[in-house]
Amino acid sequence: MNLLSPHPFWPWQDGLPANFPALERNITCDVAVLGAGVTGALVAWHLADAGFDVVVLDAHEAAHGSTAGTTSLLQYEIDEPLHRLAHTFGAPFATRCYRRCDAALDGIARLVRTLKLSCDFERKSSLLLASTAAHVPRLRREFEARHAAGFDVEWWSRSILARRSTLPQPAALLSARAAQMDAYRFTYGLLQAAQQRGARIFDRTPVQRPRVHRRGADLRTAAGVRVRAREVVVATGYAADAWLPERATALHSTYALASEPLTQFAGWPADRCLIWETRRPYCYLRTAPDGRVIMGGYDEPFRDPAARDRLLPAKTAALRRRFAQLFPALPPLTVATSWAGTFGETPHGLPLIGRHPDRPRLWFAIGYGGNGITFSLIAAEIIRAAMLGDPDPDAPLFGFDRRPVAARP
């Protein structure tokens, strides 16, 4: 599937940080990881570090699918608000999901620090805006649910917003814990770290469906090369539906831009926090270390890549207008590059992680929605634990047969 239009920001800025060969001979391994984006890189690192013989295969250049197009806002918030997730699955289930995502922020920070990854990782706060006055009561319910669950949040009334920013919204919820980074460079750094642990990385190597048998799975590449693996992890992002017996997601197109660097940020609150909003679809924005604004939103139902990409000029103009509404004291954005991407979401904004009951030997690591990178780390941790024979207690939260789970003592 064509997941991304031309000219996404990160390859435009970073170039090609590393080269990996195409697979040209038959090989065997413990685990074949399909996909060399941020999810596949996290899975490969965790499994290689645990001592598994890992092979990573990607149909395209590594990190050139959705990873090249992400705006890399790292949040513990799931697209489904905590109070609504609690209504569907129960408060213990919902709180555990949010806490695991919060822990994933620390997990990513540890990886960056331990592996000395150069990816501009930076801790931030996150501001969720009530898009209209009608959204204030539901945002208040969300604030109360998070506060009751022990999350570090603040309620910003209209008067507080007016004192601290130029944002015109009637209210907002400030979360103390969020982060941002360059996920493209993070992915290349992880792949190289996995290589140092013995993982073999091959890109430009399309793979056909596996033939599963009692001892494992046989994969065939488009070039006729065979890969024998005891286990297969599908980490192909939003293209993973092709490996499932039924469609698990609704696909959407999203649009993003990166500006030329700004020299001042009058009206941007909380030390250039991450910003997003309650409307659906929502806009979201952050800054880069060099002063660029990275902004996205105005999603559309996905039809096909050509239709998605035709809308890019109009969507870019709409994002620029939205920025001017939020920050009237700042000059109009000068766009350095803009791009469109395709993403998927599940009904409740949760990922799908683990074995599918109808697909033996296949593991799935599929993060959906606005915080797919934190989901990717959770997937890597859950799959590693399962393969080591020590199941993660949070695995039922994110599996194919998820159901409410009682709170841990």
N, C-alpha and C positions, 0 to 999 in steps of 0.2 A: 504494500500500500504506500502511496505517496503521502507522507505525513507532514511535509514541510515545503513551503514555497522557496524560491531562491532568496539569497541574501540575508539569512538570519545573522544576528549580531555577533554571536560568539566566534564562529569560524572567521567572520570578517575581521574581528579584532585580534584573535589569537593565532590564526593560521592553522597549521597542522602540527600539534605538539609532538607527535610520535608516529612512526610508520609500523604497520603490521603486515605480514605477508598473507597472500591467499593460500588456502590449503591445497597441496598438490599430490599428497600420497595418503594411503590408508593408515589410520591410526586407531589406537584404543585408549580408553581413559576410564576413570571412575565416574566422572560427571561431565556431561556436555552441557554447556550453558549457551542457549540460543539468544543472541542479542548482546552487543557490546556498547550499549548506552549506559546511563548511570545505574540502572537497575542491574544489568548484567555485570557491570564492573563491581558493584557492591557484593553481589552473590559470589562472583569469582574470587574476590579477595577473601571473603569470610571462609569459603570452602578450602581454598588453597592454604590459608593460614591454619586451618584445622587439620591439614595433612592429606587432603584428598588430591588425587591426580585430576586436574581440571583442564578442559579444553573449551575455549570460547569461540563461537562462530557467529559472524554477522554477514548479512547479505550485502551490506554497503560498507562505506568507510566507518570505522569505529566512531561512535558519538555523533553521527551525522543524521540521526532521526530526530525524535522529539527532544533529545538532550541538547541538540544544537539550537533549538528554538525556545527552550524554557526561559522565563524571566528570573528564575532562581530565587523566588521568595520562599523562605523556609519558615513554616508556621506549624504549630501544634493543632491549630483549628482545622477541623474537617469542614468541607463545604456544607454538610448538614449540621446546623447548630446543635450544641450540646442539649438544649432543652427539648428539641424535636427528636433527636436521636434517643433521648431518655423516654420520650412518649412512646416510641416505636418498640424499643428493646428493653426498657427498664433503666433506671438511673445507675445501678451498679455496672451494667454492660457499657453504657455510654461513657461513664466516668473513666472506666478502665481504658477504653479506646483513646480518649483524649489524653490520659496520663501516659499511655505508651507512646503516643505521638510526641508529647512533651519530652519524654526520655530520649526519643530519637534525635532531638536537637542536640542534646549532650553527646549522644553517640557519634554524630557527624563531627562535632567539635573535637572529640577525642581522636578520631581518625585523622583529621587535618593536622592536629598537633603531633600525634605519635608518628605518622608517616611523613611529616614535614611537607605537606602538599601545598603548593603555591596556587591558591584559588581564590584569594581575596575574601576569605571567610570573615564575617563580621557580625557580632551580636547586635540586634536591633530590637526595638519595641514595635508593636503592630497596632494600628488604629483602624477599627471597624466603624465605618460611618453609617448612620441611619440615613438612607437616601432621601426619604421624605418624612414629613411629620407622622404619616400613617404608620411608618415602620418603627417609631420610637417605642411603643409598648412591647413589641416583640424583642427589640434589642434590649430593653430593660429586663425582660424575662431571661434573656441569654446572660446578661450580667449577673443576675441573681443566681442562676444555675451554676455558673462558673465560680462565683464567689463562694457558694455553699460547698462546691467540690474542692475548694482550697487553692484555686488558681489565683495568681497575682494579677488582678484586674482593677481598673479604675473607671468610674462613670464620669464622662465629660458631658456636662449640660451645654446648652447653647451659649451661655455666658462664659463658660470655661473655654470652649472652642474659639469664641470671639477674642478672648484675651491672649490665647496662645497660638493663633493661626489666622489665616484668611479663609479657611474652609467655611462654606456657607451652610452646612448641614445643621439640622436641629439638635443632634446629640451624637455621641460616639462612645465606643468601648475601647479602652487602651489596655492591651496585653503587654506585660513587661517582657515576655520571653518570645523572641523570634530571632531570625538571622537572615543573612543573604550571602551569596557567594557566586562565583563563576563555576557553574556545574559542569561545563564543558571541560575546563582544565582539571577540575576535580576528578572527572571520569578518566581522563588520560593518565592522571597521576595514580589512580587506583589500579588501572590496568597494568601499568608498569610495575607497581608494587606487587601485584599478583604474579606477574612474570618472575619477579625475584624470588617468589615462593614456589616456583616451578610450573605455574599455569602457562599454557600455550594459547596464544591469541592469534586468531586468523580472521581477517575481514575480507570483504569482496568475495564471500563464499556462501552463496544461497544454499539452503538446506530444504530437502523435501520432507514430507511426513515420515516419522520413524516407523519401522517395523518392530513391534514389541514382542518379546518372547520371554520365557521363564527366567533367563539369566540377565536380561537387560533389553537394550534397544539398538537397532542398526539404523544409522542415518546415512542417506545418500546426498551428496552435493549435486548441484546442477551439472558439474563437470564429471560426475560419475565416481568421485572418490567416496570411500566408505569410512564412517566413524562408528566404532563400536563403543557403547557406553553402558555402564550398569544403571545409571540414572540420567534423566534429561530434565533440565530446568528451562522452561520457556519464559524468557525475559525480554520479549520483543515489543514491549509497550502496547500501544493501542492496536497493533497488528495481531495481538495474541488471540483475538477472537477466531482467527482462522484455524487455530489449533484446538478449539473447544467444540463440543458437540452441539452447542447452541450459543446464539449471540448473548453475551453477558452485559453489553453496554449500549448506550446511545451515543453516537458520534456527533461531535460539534466542531465547528471551525472557530478559531480564535485569532486575534490580530494583535500585533505588537509593534512597537517602535523603540529605537534608541536615538536619543537626541545628540547633538553636539554638546560639549561640556558647558555647563553654566558656571558663572563665577560667584553668584550669591543666591540664597534660598529664602528670601523674605516670605514669611507666611507659612513655611513648612514646619510643622511642630515636632517636638520630641526628638531633636537631633536627627532630622531626616528619617523619621520612622517609615516602616512599610505602611501603605494605605490601601484599603479596599472598602467595599460597601455592601449594604444589605440587598440591593436590588439584584434581580436575576434576569439576564446576565449582568455581572458586575464588572466595573473597571478596577484595575489594581496597578500600583506603581511603587517605584523605589528609585534610589539613586545608585550610581556606581562610584567607586573611589575617585575617579577622575572628574566627577561632577556631571556626568551624563544622567539624564532621566531615562529610565527603562519603564515602559508603560504598556499595558495590554487590556484587552476586553472586547466589548461589542460582539460577543459570540453569536453565531448563527448555526442552525442545524446543518450538518454536513450533507452535501449532495454528491459532489465529486471534486477532485482537486482543481479542475479548470474553473468551475463556478466559484469555488472558494477564493482563488487567486484573483479573479476579475474584480472582486469587491475590495481588494487591498487599498487602492488609492482613496476610495470613499471612506473606508474605515480609518485609515491613517489621518485623514482630515478631521474625522469625528473625534479621534483621540486628542488631537491638537486643540480642538475647541473645548473639550472637556478639561484639559489641563488649564486652559485660560480661565475657565469658570472657577476652578479650585484655587488657583494662584494668580489673581489679577495683578498683584504687585510685581510679578516676574515677567520678563520679556517672552514673546511667543516662542515656542519651541522650534528650533531648526532641526529637521530630521536628518540624521546621519544615515540610517537604514531602517527599513520596515519590512515585516514579513508576516506570513500567515501560517498557521499550523492546525493540525487535526488532533483532537483529544477525545477520550471517552469518559463517561461517568456512569456509575451504577445508581440504582434508585436511591440509596441512602448515603452516597458519597464514600463508601468504604472500599478498600482494595479486595482483591481475590488472591489469597496466598495459600499454597499447599497443594496436595494431590487432589486431582479431580476424581470423584468416585468412578467415573466411566473411562478414565484414561490412566491405567496402571503404568508405572515407571515414569510418568510425566508429572513434574512439579510446575506450578505456576507462580510467578512473582510479578503481579500486575498491579501497579499503583495507579489510581484514577484521580481525576479532579485536580483541585488547586494545590494540594500538598503531596504530589506523587513522589517527591524525593524522600520525604520522611517515611512514606509508606515503603519505599524501596529498601531503606535500611532495615525496617521491621521485617520485611520479607527475607532479607539475607540472614537475619538473626534466627528467624523461625525455621527456615529451611536447614541451616547449619545444625541447629539443635536437634531437629528430627533425624537428620542423617547420622548424627552422632549417637542416636538412641536415647536422647534426653529431651523429650518433647517440651516445648515452650508452653507455659501455662496460659499464655494469651493467644495461642494459635487458634482456638475456637472462635475468637472474636472476628477473625479475618478470613476464615475458611469458606469453602463453598456451601457448607451446611450450617452456617453460623446461626446461632440462637442465643437468647439471653443467658448470660453466665453469672453465677452468684459472685458477689464481691469477695475478694480474698480477705482473710482476717488481718 
